[in-house]
Amino acid sequence: QQQQQLVQGGNGSSLTTAARKKKIRLGWFVSDDFFQPCRAGKRAVRLAKEALEATGKYELVELKLDMFTNGWEAVRLYYNILTAEGQMRSYVEGLEGEPLISAYWKLYVASSLPDWMRPAVGLVLYLLGEERMRFMVKGFRREGLPTREYWQYCKELQVYQEAWVRMLQAQDLEGFLCPGVALPAFPHGLSQSVESSCSYTFFLNLLHFPAGMVPVTRVREDEACYPLDEVP
């Protein structure tokens, strides 16, 4: 790979003319396929993309996530590894006797279900159309994971990380834009019902990539509801 060369100037080091003209390549996507972002969220990503392109310093490339890099795979790994010990033991023990806040109550109930009951609960959720909730409940274990199965998930996490790195390297990308969360700020207490909309933060935790979030726009009145064909 050709390395950028520095030249010494009177005011310190500066990049050569050729290096300065080379645009920084960034990827972008509006959906991880697990939770469809609201219209304002999609618009915000596109606005950020256009603002970067307008500077003349960046080249934006749309990313196509596949089954090895999308949100479904991220959520599967995130919950299976996070809850491997069973029944959210570290969460509860870390509180040192304080009660669990209501935002975590549904997760705690899901983690406390007897493992033999999960297939039946999963079937009910499937029939109700709650595919994401079924997917998440399946990932919990009341009694925890056997060590061998836990290490298998750790290996699959490594495969997931490598798939993302390959995707970025193949297109010579130095970063990417995406929604921070699929929804605008939640009303107080609602997070326990829409936790799956945070899948965009799950995959960044799995990848250990540095990330930041900036405000880009405001939700318009005509974006307050999902179109019928985009309801998550």
N, C-alpha and C positions, 0 to 999 in steps of 0.2 A: 504494500500500500504506500502511495506517495505521501510523504510527510510534509506538513506545512513548515516552511522555513521562515525564520525570523531574521530581520536585518536591524542593525543598530543605528539609531538616529540620534540627533542631538537631544531629543526629549525622551530617550529611552527606546525600548524595543517596539517595533510595529510589524504587522504582517505585510508580506509582499503584495504588490498590486493584484497578482493572479489569485492569491489566497483570499484577499478582501472581496473579490468579485464572486467567489464561490458562495452560492446560497446555502444556508443551513436547511437541511431536509427534515421535515417533521411529518409524522403521520397524524391522521384524525379519523374518528368514527363517532357516530351518534348513538349507537345501540350495541349492547353486549349480547343481545338476543335473549337474555334472561328476563329483564324487566324493561319494557318499552318506555323510554323517557317521555316526559310531557313535551308539548310543542315548544314551550318557552325554553326548555333545556336543549332541545335540538337546535333551535334558532341561536341560542347562545354559543354553541360550539361553532356554528357556521359563521357567526359574527366575528368570533375570535380568529377563525381561519382567514377570513377576508381582511381583517385588520393586520394580521401578520404579513399576508401576501402584499398588502398595500405599501409596506415599508420597503419592498424590493430586496429584502435581505433573506427571505424565507421562501422555501418551496414546500407546499403542502401536498401530501399523498394520502389518498383515502385508503384506510386499512380494511381488509375483508377478514373478519374473524371466522375461524372454522371450529370444528368440534374439539380441537385440541387447545384452543386459545379463548373460547367464548365464556360467557358468564355462567352457563350451566356447569361447565367443568370446574370453574373457579369456586362456585358455591358448593359443589360436591366435595372438593378437597378441603375447603375452608371449614365446613361443619364437621366432617368426619375427623379431621385432625384436632380442631378446637375442642371437640367434645369427647375425645378418645378415652379420657379417664372415667367417663360416665357420670350422669346426673349433675353436671355442672359443679363438681366438688370444689375446684379451685375458686370459682366465683363465690360460692357460699362460705367456704372457710376463710376467704379473704375479708369477708365482712365482719368477722370476729363477733358474731352474735347479733349484728344489726339485721333487720328484715330486708329482704330483697325488694327493690323498688318495683312498682307495677309494670314498668316498661319491659322488664325481664320475665314477668310472670308466665306468659305464654311459652316462652322458651324453656322455662323450668318445668312446666307441666309436660311439655313435649319430651324433655329429657328424662322425666320420671316415669313415663309409661312403661309397663312391663314389656320386655322385648318380644314376648310371644304375641302381644296384642297389636304390634305395629303393622303387620300385613293387613289385618282387618281395618284398622284406622286408615291405612293408606288407600284401601279400596273405597272406603266411604268418601274420602277427600277427592279421589279420582272421579267418582260419580257426581260429586258436587262441582266439579270443574276447578278444584283448587290444586292444580298441578304443581305449582311451586311449593305450597305448604306440604303436599305429599312428599315431594322431593326432599324437603328439609327434615321432616319427621323421620323419614327413612334413614337419614344420616346420623341421627342421635342413637346412643346406646345407654340404657339404664345401668348396665353392669360394666360398661367400658369395653374397649377393644382388646383382644388378645395381642400380645407383644408382636407376634409375627405379622398380624394384619395391620397393626399400627405402622410398622416399618415399611410395609408394602405401600401404604398411603404416602409415606415420606419419600419413597422412591418415585411414586407417581407425581408428587409435587415437583421433584427435580425435573422430570420429563416435561411438565407443564412450563416450568421456568425456561428450559432449553428451547421449547417450541416458540415462546415469545421472543427470545433473543435471536433465534434464527430468522424469524419473520422480520424483525427490525434490521438485522444485519443484511439480509438479502436485498433490502431496498435502501441501504445506506442511510437509515434514519437515526437521528440523535435524540428523539423524544416523540411525544404524541399528545394530541388534545382529545379529550373525551368528557362526557358529563361527570360532575362530581358526585351527584346523587340524582336519581331519576325524577325526583319530585322537588318542588320548592320546599321551603322550611315548613315542617309539620306543625299543626296546632299542638299545644301542650297535651301530652298523654297519648297522642296517636301513633307514636313510633312503634309500639308493640304490634300494631296491626299492619304496618307497611314496611317492616324491617327488610323485606326482600328487595325493596327499591334501593337499598344501600349496596347492592352487589358490585357497584362500580368501585367501592372502597375495598371490597373483599379481595379482588384480584391484585390490587396494588400492594396490599399486605402480603399476599403470597409471593409476589415478585421481588419484594424488598426494593422497589424502585423509589427514589426520592420523588415526591410529588407536592404540588401546591394547588390551591384553589383561589381564584379571584372572581369578584363580582363582575359581570359583563353587561347585564341588562335587567329589566324588570318584567314581570309577568303582565302581559296585556289582558284586557278584559275578554277579548275573543280567544284567549288561550286558557281560560279558567277550567275548561272541561276537555276531556279526551274526545277525539273523533270516534265514532262508533267502531270503525274498522281498526282502531289502534288501542283500544282499551286493554290494558295488561291482563 
